[in-house]
Amino acid sequence: MHEPLKFESFVSGTLKQQYEYKSFSPIPVNRQWYWEDPSINTLLEQATRSLAGLDAFSNIVPDIDLYIQMHVIKEASTSSKIEGTRTGMDEALMDEEDILPERRDDWKEVQNYIRAMNDAIDALQTLPLSNRLLKQTHATLLQSVRGEHKTPGEFRKSQNWIGGSSLKDASFIPPDYAEVPDLASDLELFWHNESVEVPHLIKVAISHYQFETIHPFLDGNGRIGRLLIPLYLINAGLLAKPSLYLSAHLEKHRASYYDALTAVRTSNDITHWVKFFLNAVHTTALKGQETFKSILALRNEVEKSILSLGAKAKRASALINHLYRKPLVSVNEAAALLGVTHQTANALIKDFEQLDILKELTGFKRNRLYFFHDYYNLFMV
């Protein structure tokens, strides 16, 4: 293993002359890290406490998996938005035929991301966090979308860059592709090296920076790098469920996010990045706790409302459980889900409208969509 590294004397890497440009080679991270700045310890304690509070809801909230899917959908739409797609959370909930043709490419990218996240989280039950898992996730992410020709599921075999239209005017050029396998292998060893006595939140902060700096894929590095965060936390046992996603915070503070990553490479300032990351975890975990509290309160209100439906309450409960996973439904979808006629499903949805659980979204006379608005709005704060 490499020599220990101190944040305050950290040197991030070197510029290497290639044919007509200079690429950046980061130093390996699989080593012991330490720091003197006491504010890191304070931020680490805050973030750890907030994350533990969020994780506690995994045991408090009944049927928590019902609500996790909305966290995944929010993360997919927000993380993709950082990369320039225009699909909002409302559109992400719709079927393809309900999306305007000119917006379907973006919609498909978000749907791929939802599937990639769900598959990766499921895979952690049988696979450790690994480059193999990230490659599988990347293959799903780019399947049949704009990046499908950029070697899905494989590390790059050519040079890529960030910013600008070419290597000549790029704002950042990652390491040469020949360096990627060794750097990625070093990062994977770092994830599982028990002799590195560094708190997990510091390790995942360093890991996200390193992954984005290696930029191992030709496309999709930002999304895979952000997904790496909850995957790491689940793999390390800090989260039982994938309830922490940072993309909403990172999108809100996008300029600061990129500036903090850039400052590590250009100014060796890893302290600033780690502080930014810990604050993001703390803020997002607190917001996540509030969301779960609001979900529990809404759930109690809805259950009381459903009791007023008498004999219909059992079907109503089944429909509500579906709406917690996906708060948008058509009459045909409800009929298929409940195994009832179109007329019976339509009557139940009318009941939900009267109880102010659902609102009609389209204004159409046919092919109407109904929206569980109060629940959806909990994820928009």
VENSULZI-V675718 format. One record per pair of residues at least 6 apart in sequence whose ideal C-beta (glycine too) atoms are under 6 Angstrom apart, sorted by the first residue. I is the first residue (numbers start at 1). J is the second residue. If there is no record, write none. Layout:
i & j
I & J
I & J
//
This chain:
i & j
1 & 31
2 & 28
2 & 31
4 & 31
4 & 32
5 & 31
5 & 33
6 & 34
7 & 35
7 & 270
7 & 271
8 & 36
10 & 268
10 & 270
11 & 268
12 & 264
12 & 265
12 & 268
13 & 24
13 & 25
13 & 26
13 & 27
14 & 25
15 & 22
15 & 24
16 & 23
16 & 25
21 & 167
21 & 173
23 & 173
23 & 175
23 & 176
24 & 265
25 & 175
26 & 213
28 & 186
29 & 190
29 & 206
29 & 210
30 & 186
30 & 189
30 & 190
30 & 193
32 & 196
33 & 198
37 & 271
43 & 275
43 & 278
44 & 199
44 & 278
46 & 282
47 & 201
47 & 278
47 & 281
47 & 282
50 & 282
50 & 285
50 & 286
51 & 285
53 & 289
54 & 243
54 & 285
54 & 288
54 & 289
55 & 239
55 & 240
57 & 292
58 & 64
58 & 240
58 & 241
61 & 292
64 & 241
66 & 321
66 & 324
66 & 325
67 & 295
67 & 324
68 & 241
69 & 325
70 & 379
71 & 243
72 & 114
72 & 117
73 & 92
74 & 89
74 & 379
75 & 245
75 & 247
76 & 110
76 & 113
76 & 114
77 & 87
77 & 89
77 & 92
77 & 110
78 & 247
78 & 248
78 & 251
79 & 223
79 & 226
79 & 247
80 & 109
80 & 110
80 & 113
81 & 251
82 & 251
83 & 222
85 & 106
85 & 109
86 & 106
87 & 106
87 & 107
87 & 110
92 & 110
93 & 326
93 & 328
99 & 107
108 & 145
109 & 145
112 & 141
112 & 143
112 & 145
113 & 141
115 & 140
116 & 137
116 & 140
116 & 141
117 & 227
119 & 140
120 & 137
120 & 231
121 & 242
123 & 133
124 & 234
124 & 235
127 & 133
129 & 191
129 & 231
129 & 232
129 & 235
130 & 188
131 & 184
131 & 188
134 & 224
135 & 153
138 & 153
138 & 217
138 & 220
138 & 224
139 & 152
139 & 153
141 & 220
142 & 148
142 & 152
142 & 220
147 & 219
150 & 218
150 & 219
151 & 218
155 & 180
155 & 216
156 & 177
156 & 217
156 & 218
157 & 177
158 & 177
160 & 215
160 & 218
161 & 167
161 & 170
161 & 173
162 & 171
162 & 172
163 & 170
163 & 171
164 & 170
164 & 171
174 & 215
180 & 216
183 & 214
184 & 216
187 & 210
200 & 236
200 & 238
204 & 229
204 & 232
205 & 274
205 & 277
208 & 225
208 & 229
209 & 264
209 & 273
211 & 225
211 & 228
212 & 225
212 & 261
215 & 221
226 & 247
229 & 246
230 & 242
230 & 244
233 & 239
243 & 288
244 & 285
246 & 280
246 & 284
249 & 280
249 & 283
249 & 284
250 & 257
260 & 272
260 & 273
260 & 276
263 & 269
263 & 272
264 & 270
264 & 273
291 & 378
294 & 378
298 & 374
302 & 320
305 & 355
306 & 313
306 & 316
307 & 313
309 & 316
309 & 351
315 & 338
318 & 338
319 & 334
322 & 337
323 & 372
327 & 372
327 & 375
327 & 376
328 & 369
328 & 371
329 & 370
330 & 369
331 & 345
331 & 346
331 & 349
334 & 345
335 & 342
335 & 345
349 & 370
352 & 358
358 & 370
359 & 371
359 & 373
360 & 368
360 & 370
361 & 369
361 & 371
362 & 368
362 & 369
//
